[in-house]
């Protein structure tokens, strides 16, 4: 299990504490770490007997020795449809003899979410390979490969739309031409056309089949449930023209649009309409008018002479970034490989939308609860005590409608942590209420990151920095492109005396959420100060819409740069807002893991005049 997990991580190493909690999620942190240490010791002993190194570990991290081990599963997921689709499909079939980790029992909720995500990825990769081959098959051998692949897909994922359609054709035992007709009929956009496609396919396969086979009718119903989510791919908006980057980016977006248009899991807005929406000043109105559920936003960025296409998938209803990727466009081979890249991006987008739709269904099980939850979220965005209490009331009304509505519990937890920060009285009872609600949210909504996020924030305020890092690390693992989670994780890492990693994460959060909340910029400024990058810290503070909260940090930064005049002005401003501010008392309650960090902040504040 450890080997499989590490193979799916892009980082070269992984935190031992986070890995322990992933593997033994129901145990305490201490027990999980003991279990991991014992497991690693047994592995090390066995490696010594074999004279082979597979895992490398130190006191805080663990990593793979990729020189001595490879993984067939990552071969499936990393493979993009190429110029030899039947060889590609045959290779996948040779590897794909069963679902990912089929015989392994998993009791940890975060690890289950990871396993299910990678199962979906591999099944969708198999479905994509089948779709690439259906139009091209000529020989009996090629037709046989498709038949074997479709049977394998239906065996492991009968709910997959490609599997459902191919199964109808396979059961009918008709020609490949009929399969192609079926695929042609199912390229249309609306769900009711999907029903018509199945019925028309049955006419092709068997004239008597429409008389009432219950299984086939259920298949038609399954394909027709609810309106499909609609996706708009907005072309890059950058007007800067450098090299071949803009041309390749435009071609890549067109290829992705074509690849996504073949999917039965979503509808894709036509490129002309998407381009017009991209030029509009009021995109939100057009998104609502055209019933767009998801937006794939793209923009060109440059780093020296290298151009990149930044792609992010946004759920329009709550403005959440659910996936993002940065694609370099400078490689000479990219122009030739763009079809492969488009196929990979399209599979990823389909997978992410599928996962997001499952979350949406969770929210929509109780419309009234969801309504009160949204009202609570609106009040929560205003940092005043009356609004926080209004938000808490709405979240409780949501729970009255649906007692298992975990997001409302997460919302209540956040109202208590924000109240603790606003009142600045050090009220331990507020943090206890916050932690209790966060833990209940985790129990009820184990597949959602919000409970882990709120637990992490609460633990930070209670001074339990390691536990905060663990909880927010799990939240990030469950939703790696959720900008607010990443921003909270970055804030905790600043307090954990890891400013370099904190700055890296908060910059990624800002990239995901370019019109950033002030809290993002404040975190970035704090990380920069810790790294003695005082001018950068001031740059982030100056970019804040309301930088009053960062007045003390700005004063310390100017003092460390040697500009006492500006520092003293900011000290006077800070005293106007908080005349009773006591430096030592304040530093005593601010959680910081390492002594040097607190001393560094004390030095700047004292130099400024606090």
N, C-alpha and C positions, 0 to 999 in steps of 0.2 A: 504493500500500500504506500509506504514512504517513497519507494522508487517511482511508482506511477505518479504520485502527486508532484514530486520534484520535476519529473519530465515535462509536466504541463506548465511549469512556471518559467516565464521569460527571464527572470533574474537569475544570476549565477548562483545565488545562495538564498537561504530562507531562515528566518528567525526560529531558534529552537523553541522558544516560549509559544510562539504562534502555532508552530507545527504540533506541539504537545496539546494545545487546546483544540486544534482541529481534529486530532486523532481521538482524544478522550474528552469530548466536549461536555459530558455530564459530570465529570470529576472536578474537584477543586484544582486551582492552578498548581499547588504544591504536589498533589497526587499525580496530575498529568505529567509534570516535569520528571518525577521519579520514574514513572512508567517509561517515558521516552529515554531517560538515561540508561535504564536497564535494557531496553530494546537495542539502543545503539551499542551498548557494551557487548551484547550477544552477537550483533552484526560484525563488530570489529574483531571479535574472537574468531568468528567463522571466516572472515576475510583473511586473517593471518594464517589460518589453516590452509586456505586455498591459494595463498600467495597472490591475491587479487584485490585491487582497491575499487570499490563501487561507490561508497559513501565517504565523504571527508567532513569531519566536524571539529569545531573548537568549542569554547565555553558558551558562545552565544549564537552560532550559526551552524547550518548543515547544508552540504551541497553534494551534487553528483560528480563523480569522476568520469566525464563523458568519453574519455579515451578508451574505457574498458567496457562500455555498456551502451546499447541502443534500445529503442522502443518502437515496436511496430505500430502502436496506436498513434503516436505523433506523426508517423509516416502518412497515415490516412488523413489526419486533420490538416497537416501542412501541405499536402499535395493539392495542386490546383489543376483543373481540367486542362490538358495540353493539346498538342497537335496529333496525338495518337490516342483518342478517347477509349478505344476498345482495350488497348494494352493497359491504360489507366484503370478501367473498370475491372479488368481481370486481376490486376495487382491488388486492388481493394478487396475483391472477393477472396483471394488467396489468404489475405490477412484477417479479414472480417469473418471469423467463424462463430462469433457470439457477441452479445452486447458487452460493453465495457464493464469490467469487474463484475461479471454476472454471478459468480459463485462466492463473492466476498461479502460477508455480513458487516454492515456499517451501522453504528448506533449514534454517531455524532451528527447533529443536524447540519452544521456548516459543511461537513465533509459529504453528506448526502447531496447538498445543493451543488457542490463542486462536481460530484460524480454524475448527477443528472444533466448538468450543463454539458459535460463532455460526451455523454451518451448522445444527447441531442445533436451535438456538432458532428459526430461520426455518422449518425444516421442520415442527417441532411447532406453530408458529403457523398454518401452512397446514392441518395436520391438524385443529387445534382449530376453525378456521373452517369446514372441511368438516363436522365433527361438529355444529356449530351449525345448519347448513343442511339436513341430511338429513331431519330431522323436519318441516321447514317447507315443502319444495318442493311447488308445486302446478302451475305452468305449465310448458310445454315449455322455455321459456327458462331457468327456474330449474333444471330437471332437466339441461339442457345445461351450465349453469355447473358443477354438481356433477360431471358426467361429465368435463369438461375438467380440473377441479381434481384429481379422483382420479387421472386419467391422469398429470398433472404430478407428483403426489406419488409415485406408484409408479415413475415414471421416475427420480426423483432419490433416493428412499429406499424401495426395495422391502422392506426389513426392518421398516419402520414398521407397527405393527399395524393402524392405520386403512387404510394403503395395501394391505396384504394382503387385508383383508376386502372393501374396495371393488373390488379387482381381480377377486376371484371373481365378484362381482355384475356387474361390467362385462363380463367375458368371457362370462358367461352371457347377456347382452343382455336381461335380464328387466326387469320393471317396478320403479319406485321403491318400491312396496309391499314387494317382495321384499327390497330393500335395508334397508328399515325393520325387516322381520322379522329380518334378519341382525343388525342392531345391537341389537335387543331381546334376542336370544338370547345376545349376547356381553356383557351387563352383569353376569352372574353372576361370582362371585369366584374360583373355583379354576381351575387350569390345565386339568384334565381336562374341565371344562365347556366350555372353549374348543374342545377337539377335538369335543365333541358339537355345539357351535354350528356349526362348519364343516360337519360331516356333515349337520346339519339344513338348513343353507343349501343344500347341494348337492341335497338332496331337493326344496327349493323351486324351484331353478333348473333342474335336469336330473335326471330320475329315473334315468338310466343313469350318472350321474357317479360313483357310489360303487363302480363296478366296478373301478376301479384306475388312475385317472390319476395318474402319478407326481408331477407338479408339485403337484397339489392335495393329495396325501398329504403331500408335504414341507411344504407350507404349514401343514397341520394339526399336523405334528410341530413346526415352528418355533414355532407359537403355544402349544404345550403344554410346551415345555422348562422343566423345573424349577418349583418353587413360586414364585409371584409374591411380591415383597416386600410386607409388610403395614405399613400406616401408621396410626398413631393420632393424631388431632388433639385435643389437650387444650384444653379451654375456658379462658379467662383465669381465673386464680386470685385476682386482686385483689378484696378486699372493699370497697375504697374506691369509693363511688358519687358521681360528680360529673357533672352534666349528662347529656347523651345518650350519652356515650362508651361506657359499659358495654353499653347496649342495642344500639348500632350494632355494637360489637365482637362481641357474641353473634350478631347477624344475619349479620355478615360470615363468622364461622367456619362457620355453618350453610350459607351459600352456597358456601364453598370446599369443604365436605364433599360437597355435592351435585355440584359440578363435578368433583371428583376421583373420585366414584363412577362416573362415565361412562368413566373411563380403563381401558384394557386392559393398562396397564403396571404396575399395582399393585392391591392390595386395600386397601380403607379400612374400618377398624373402625367399627362403628355408633356414632352419637353417644352413645347411652345408656351403652354400655360405656366409651367414651372418657371420659365425665363421671365415671363411677365410679372409673376408674383415676386420674383427676386428683385425686380426693379422698383416695386411699389414701396411707397413710404409707410403704408399701413398694412403690413403683411398679415397681421393677426386677423383683420377683418376678412381678408381673402381666404385665409386658412379656414375660418369658420364658415364662410359662404360656400366653399367647395368641399366641406366636410373632410378636411385633411386631418388625419390622426397623428401622423409622424412627418417630421421634416428632416431631410438629410442636407444639412447646411455644409457648404464647402467654401474654403477661401485659400488663396495663394499666399504663402509666406516665404520669406527669403532669409537665408543665413549666409552672408557673403555672396558667393557666386552660385550657391546651391539653392534651388527652389523646391518647395514642399507643397503638397496639397493636404491641408488639414480638413478632415472629414469628421463631422459629429452628427449622431442620430438623436433627435430631440422629440420627446413626447409632448405634443402641443398642449394637451389639457392641463398639465401641471408644470410645463417648461423644464422638465427634467432631462438632462443629458444621460442617455442610457448606454451609449457606446461612442468611442472616438478613436481615430487613428491618424497618424501623421505619415504621409507617403512621400518619399523623396522622388523628385521628377528629373534628376539630372543625369541619371544613368543612360548611356547610349543604348543599352539593351531594352530600356523601358518601352520604347516605341514598339518594339517587337513583342514584348511580354505583356502589353497592356490588356490583352484579352484574358490571359491567365489571372492577372490581378483583378480585373473586373469580375471574373467568376468567383474569386475568393471573397471579394467585398460583398457581392450579392448574396452569397451563402451566409456570410456573417450577419448582414442586415436582416435577412429573413429569420435567422436564429434569434437575434436580439429582439425583433418585433414579436416573435412567437412567445418569448419569455415575458416580455412586457405585457402582452395581452393576458397572460395567465395572472399577472399581478393586478391588472385592471379588473378582471373578473372577480378577484378577491374583494376589491373595493366596491364593486357594484352588486354584491350579494344582497346588501341592504341599502337601497337608494336613500332612505331617510337618514340612516347613520352617516352615509357618505356626505349628504348635504350639510349636516351639522359639523362634520369634520372639516369640510372646506371653509365654512364660516369661521371655525376656530383657527384655521391656518391663516385666514385673512387678518384676524385680530392679533395673532401671534407675531405678525410682521411689524407691528408697532410696539416700540419699546417704552410703554408706559404701564404703570401698575393697573389702572382701570382696564386697559385693553388686555393685559395678561389675564385678569380675572374673568373678563368676558370670554376670552378664548377657552379658559378652563371650564366655564359653564357650558359652552358649546360642545366641547369634547365629552363632558359628562352626559349631555343629551344624546350624543352619538352612541355612547355605551348603553344608555337606557333603551335605545332602539335595537342594538345588537351587542350583547354583553361580551362577545368574543372579538370585537372589532379592535385588533391590536394597534393600528395606527393612532387611535384616539388615546390609548394609554401612553404611547410615545409622546403625543402632543402634551398630555398633562404633565409628564416628566419634564418636558422642556419649559413649561410655564413656571415650574418650581425653580429650576436652575436660573432662569432669567430673573425671577423675582429675587433670588438670593444675590445675584449680581447687582441689581438695581438698588436694593435696600442697603447693601454693604454693611449689614449688621453681624455677619457671620452666623446666621441662624442655622444651627445644625439640623433642626427639625425639617426645614425646607428641603435640605439635601437628602434626608432620610425618605421623605415623601417622593422625591424625584427618583431615587434609586429603587424604591419599592415598585413604582409604576413602570420603570424601565424593565425591571426583571419580569414583571407580569406580561409586558409587551413581548418580550423574548419568548416566554412560554407559549403565548397564544399565536404569535406570528413568527414562527421559527424560520420561515423562508424570506422574511423581510429584514433589511438592514437597520431600520429605524430604531428598534429596541436596543441593539448593540451600540448604535451611535449615542443614544441618550445615556446608556450606562457608562460609556467611555467619558462623556462630558462630566457626568456626576462624579465619577471616580477621580477625575482631575481636580475638581473643586474640593474634594475631600482629602486631597493630598496623596491619593493612591496612584502614583504616576504609572507604575508598571502595569497595574490592572487596567488603567485607562488606555495605555498603548495596546494592550491585548484586545480589549473590547473593540476599539476603533479599527484595529488591524483586521478583525473578523468582519466588521461592517464593510470595510473596503474590499475584502476578498469576495464578499457576497455581491457587491455592486461597485465594480472597479472604476466606473465612470460617473459616479454620483458626486458632483462637484462639492456639495455641502458636506458630505461625509469626509471627503479628502481634505477639505479646509479644516474641519474639526480635528482630524488626525494630525494635520500639520501643526495646529496650535498646541496640541498635546506634546508633539515632538520637540517644539521649542522649549516647553517646560521640562522635558526629559533630557535637556542638554544635548540634543542632536540637531543643531540649527541647520547644518548642510542638508540633511535629509528633509527637514521641515521646509526649507526654502524650495527644494526640488518639488515637493508635493504641492505647496501652495501655488507655485508657478503653473503647475499642471491644472490645478483647480481654476486659476484665472484664465488659462487657455480654454478650458471647457466652458467657462462662464465669463466671457470677456467684459461685459458690463457688470463688473464685480461689486458685491456688497462691500461696505467699508470694513467689515470684519476680516475679509480676505486680505485687504491691503494692510490692515493693522498687524495681522499675523506675519505677513511678509516683511513688514518694517521691523518687528521684534526679532525675527530670524536674522535679518541683515545686521541689526545692532549687535547681536551675539557674536557675529562673525567679523565685527569691527568694520563693517561696510557702512559707515555712518551716512555718507552721501546717498547711498541707495535707500537707506532707511527713511531719510527725509523725503526722497522722491516718492516713495510709496505713501507716506503721510500726506504729502501735498496733493496726491491724486484722490484722496478721500473726499467724499461729498461733504461730510461733517467730521472734521478731524479734532474736535474738542476732546474726545476720549483719549487721543494719542498725544495730548499736550505735554505730559511728563516725559514720554519717550522722545518727542521732538526736542525738548529742552536738554535732555541728556545727550542727544546726538550732536547738537550744536556745541555743547560744552566740550565734548570729546574732540570736536574739530577745532577747538580753540577760539570759538566766537562767543565770548562771554556776554556780549551785549544782547545778542538775539536770545541766548539762553535765559538771561534774567527777565526779558520781556515775557517769555513763555511761562516762567516761574510765577510772575505776577498774575498772569491770566489764569493759571491753574489754581492759585490761592483764592481768586475771586469765586471760582466754582466750588472749591472744597477748602474753605478757610481752616478747617480742623485737621487737615492732612498731616499725618505724622509718619515720617519716612521709615523709622525703625519698626513701628507697629505694622505698617503696610508690608514691608519686606518680610516680616515674620509670618504673615498669612499667605503670601504668594508662593505657590508650590514650585520649587525648582530642585531638580535632582542633585546637581553638583554645586559645590560651594563657590567655585570660580565664577559661575554664572551670576549668582546673587551679588558677589563682590564687584563684578564688572558693572552691574546695574547701579549698585550703591555708589561706585566711583563717579559715574556719569551724573547721577542726580545730585550728589554733594557738590561736584564742580559747578553744576548749574545754579546752585543756591538753595536747594531744598534742605 
